[in-house]
Each structure stands twice: as C-alpha cells, then as structure tokens.
C-alpha cells in the first residue's frame, strides 16, 4: 500500500491524528519530566547560573514543553494553510466584499 494521495492537490495527505499523537506524547513527556523521582535528582544544593538546580530544571523543562507544543500546533496550522484551496480575490492579502458586507 502506498501513501494516500489527495486528488485535488496531487500531494500526499497527512494523517489528521498526527498532531494529536504528538501532543499526547508531549503531555506524557511532561508528566515524566515532572515526576518526583526525576525531581529528586535535581533537588540538590547546587546552583546553575546562580539559580538553585531544581528551579532551573523546572523552568527550563516548562519552557521547552511550551516551545515544543507551539511548534507542533504551528506546524499543523502551516500544513493546513498549504492544503487549503486559494480563494479568488484573496491573494496577497486582498479583501473582497462578501454577501454580508454592506
């Protein structure tokens, strides 16, 4: 079996659940990263850049998870924009009057 081809665009279709699976994986990674056994490793008296190691770890992992979720969502949005059909008159930011415009 080959990959599914979108007949209108002529390019492979992405699985719609791929972003959902990625977000679930990131959630599980976050749950693992904030699990007490892993936090105990960083609960030491050492400092990183003048910040206690535990606080540094918590904020670094938190920021990394936010960035990864943002990348996953934006990638899907970019894929959706590429696969969306062009609306006549809306190229390059042109706005046309619709039926509700007075």
N, C-alpha and C positions, 0 to 999 in steps of 0.2 A: 504494500500500500504506500502510495506517495503522499505528499502533503496536500492538503485541500487547497484548491485554487479558487479565488474569488473571480467569478466570470466577468464581473463588470470592471474590475480594476486590473486583472491579469497578474496579480501578485499573491503570494501565499497569505492565507488568513492566520492571524494569531489566535491562539486559544483564548476565549474570553475569561477563563478561570486562572490564567497565568498570574495576573496581578493579584488576584485574591490569594492564590497559593503563596506568592512572595510575601504578602502582608502577614499571612498566618505564620510563615517561617520567621519573619522578623519579630513577631509577637513572642514566639517560643524562644528565640534567641534572647530577647529582652528579659523574659521570665527566668531563663537560665543565668543571665548575667547578673540579675539582682537577687539570686537565690542566696540564702545565708551561708552555705558552705563556701561559696566563692567570695562573699563579702568578708568573711573571716580572714582570708588570705591578705586582704588589703587593710585590715584593721590593726595596723602597726603604728609605732611611734615615729616612723619615718615621714619626711616631708618631701614633696615634689614641687619645685618652684615656690617654696615657702608655704605650700598648702598641704594639710595632712593627706596622706596617701589615700585614705578611704574617701574623703570628699572629692579629691581629684578624680579617682576612679568613677565615682557615682556620676559626676557631671560630665566626664568625658564619654562614658557609655551612653548616658542620656542624650547628649548632643549627637553622637554618632547614630543612634537609633532614629532620632528625628530627621537627620540628613538622609539616611537610607530610605525611610518611609517617603520623604519628599521626592527623592529620586524615582522611586517606584511609581508613585502617583503621577509625577510629571511625565515619565516615560510613557505611561499609558495614555495620558492626555495628548502627547505628541503623536503617538501611533493613531489615536482616534482622529486627530486633525488631518493626518496624511491620508487616511482612508475615507474621509468624508468627501462627498461629491462637491464640486465647486458650484456655487450659486451664481447664476449670471448677474452681472451688475455689482457684485460684491468683491471683485478682485481689487487688490491693493487698498483695502480699507474704504472703498466707495460705499456709500449708504444710499439705498433706494427707498422710495416711498412705498410703504406696504398698504394693504387694504384698510388697516386701522389708523394710518396716518391721515390727519386732516389738513 
